[in-house]
Amino acid sequence: MCNKTKEYIDEMFLKINTDVSKIIESSATVEIATQQIMETVSSKITVAIQGYMIDIYSELSKATLSEPIFQKPENANKFYGLNLRQKISQAYQFDIQDLRAYTEGISYKEIGKTYATAGAVVGSAAVGGILLGILSGTVHLPLVVVIAGAVACGVAGGMVADMRIDNINKDRYKNTIMIFMSSLKDDLIKWVDDVIAFYNQEVNDLKDTL
């Protein structure tokens, strides 16, 4: 199940990278390209994540409830009482309005600063660590804003905002983007493992009380 989700992530990034390349080809400046990439990457990844989390919880809970200890109705009820489905669903819900609310009120650079602040809270600059922080309740940011912030920090921070994307700069910019996208994909794959570990820890803690 986990491996299947990771395969989906690989496939998703192949498609997103194609879209990103088209954005770079058609954009006049780094600023325009980066803003469009932030919106495209954050929206597509967050939509996909919702589906991944539903599938992961479904498979994990099915395996949990098949264990002998949860054959007793009272133990099964205690498992449901953990509300893990609700916790995971609420943490990773998607609403494009969340991103619009941020971008209308603050600049893209400030979204990057917001992301960096969240990273300091959880002690990780990686997007997966911050996403896990949403699940554990230590980070209070919309999922889509976290992904957009990752793009801002990983790409825009190292580029000159008003630099034109001409034939000389286009390859350098695209290379920067693709290095970041590869890193983001790897981080999201690790994040899937972290969500599963979170789930297992919650279930194991419950088992200790039964």
Secondary structure as GFF3:
##gff-version 3
##sequence-region A 1 210
A	DSSP	alpha_helix	2	26	.	.	.	ID=ss1
A	DSSP	alpha_helix	30	65	.	.	.	ID=ss2
A	DSSP	three_ten_helix	68	70	.	.	.	ID=ss3
A	DSSP	alpha_helix	73	80	.	.	.	ID=ss4
A	DSSP	alpha_helix	84	91	.	.	.	ID=ss5
A	DSSP	alpha_helix	96	105	.	.	.	ID=ss6
A	DSSP	alpha_helix	108	122	.	.	.	ID=ss7
A	DSSP	alpha_helix	127	136	.	.	.	ID=ss8
A	DSSP	alpha_helix	143	154	.	.	.	ID=ss9
A	DSSP	three_ten_helix	156	158	.	.	.	ID=ss10
A	DSSP	alpha_helix	167	207	.	.	.	ID=ss11
###
